[in-house]
């Protein structure tokens, strides 16, 4: 079975978005109380749409931004390889 980086629940989404930040740090970023964040993460309380949206943005940026330079670099290397082979 292939493991996916994509969250399948509110709990997984919030934990993935929080990353290495403490709950206190992440709660401050989201402008919510730490105890609420803890309940969102445990699935005991449904997070507001605003919190879910912010977590989705964080996760999406993490999936897109780091790979973009790698793709651009790989394409440049491929172009240079093709150029060398054509000579």
PLY file of the C-alpha trace (Angstrom):
ply
format ascii 1.0
element vertex 87
property float x
property float y
property float z
element edge 86
property int vertex1
property int vertex2
end_header
0.00 0.00 0.00
1.33 3.43 -0.97
1.53 5.95 1.85
0.12 9.37 0.99
1.24 12.75 2.30
-2.28 14.03 1.83
-4.29 14.35 5.03
-7.51 12.40 5.25
-9.03 14.10 8.29
-9.08 17.42 10.12
-6.72 15.90 12.68
-4.15 14.88 10.04
-4.46 18.20 8.19
-3.81 20.31 11.27
-0.90 18.16 12.43
0.68 18.23 8.96
0.23 22.01 8.72
1.67 22.53 12.23
4.82 20.58 11.36
7.54 21.06 13.97
5.90 24.11 15.56
4.59 23.74 19.08
0.86 23.88 19.63
1.33 27.24 21.35
3.25 28.68 18.36
0.80 27.32 15.82
-2.22 28.49 17.83
-0.76 32.00 17.86
-0.27 31.84 14.08
-3.88 30.72 13.60
-5.12 33.25 16.18
-6.88 30.58 18.24
-6.55 29.45 21.85
-4.04 26.64 22.41
-6.67 24.51 24.13
-8.93 24.84 21.06
-6.08 23.84 18.77
-5.48 20.79 20.93
-9.15 19.80 20.59
-9.06 20.42 16.81
-5.98 18.21 16.51
-7.52 15.43 18.59
-10.73 15.58 16.56
-12.78 16.37 19.67
-13.92 19.71 18.21
-14.60 20.73 14.64
-12.27 23.50 13.50
-13.76 26.65 11.95
-13.55 27.01 8.19
-10.99 29.80 8.65
-8.60 27.42 10.47
-9.09 24.63 7.91
-8.48 27.08 5.06
-5.26 28.35 6.66
-4.02 24.79 7.22
-4.85 23.88 3.61
-2.82 26.87 2.39
0.15 25.89 4.56
0.08 22.28 3.35
-0.42 23.27 -0.30
2.49 25.72 -0.17
4.66 23.02 1.36
3.80 20.63 -1.46
4.36 23.12 -4.27
7.18 25.46 -3.30
10.01 23.03 -2.49
9.47 20.99 -5.66
9.31 23.95 -8.05
13.03 24.77 -8.03
13.81 21.06 -8.34
11.59 20.73 -11.40
13.07 23.84 -12.99
16.57 22.56 -12.28
15.77 19.12 -13.68
14.34 20.64 -16.86
17.43 22.79 -17.31
19.68 19.74 -16.92
17.53 17.85 -19.45
17.84 20.72 -21.94
21.61 20.80 -21.50
21.80 17.00 -21.98
19.76 17.15 -25.17
21.93 20.00 -26.45
25.10 17.96 -25.79
23.64 14.89 -27.50
22.65 16.89 -30.59
26.21 18.12 -31.14
0 1
1 2
2 3
3 4
4 5
5 6
6 7
7 8
8 9
9 10
10 11
11 12
12 13
13 14
14 15
15 16
16 17
17 18
18 19
19 20
20 21
21 22
22 23
23 24
24 25
25 26
26 27
27 28
28 29
29 30
30 31
31 32
32 33
33 34
34 35
35 36
36 37
37 38
38 39
39 40
40 41
41 42
42 43
43 44
44 45
45 46
46 47
47 48
48 49
49 50
50 51
51 52
52 53
53 54
54 55
55 56
56 57
57 58
58 59
59 60
60 61
61 62
62 63
63 64
64 65
65 66
66 67
67 68
68 69
69 70
70 71
71 72
72 73
73 74
74 75
75 76
76 77
77 78
78 79
79 80
80 81
81 82
82 83
83 84
84 85
85 86
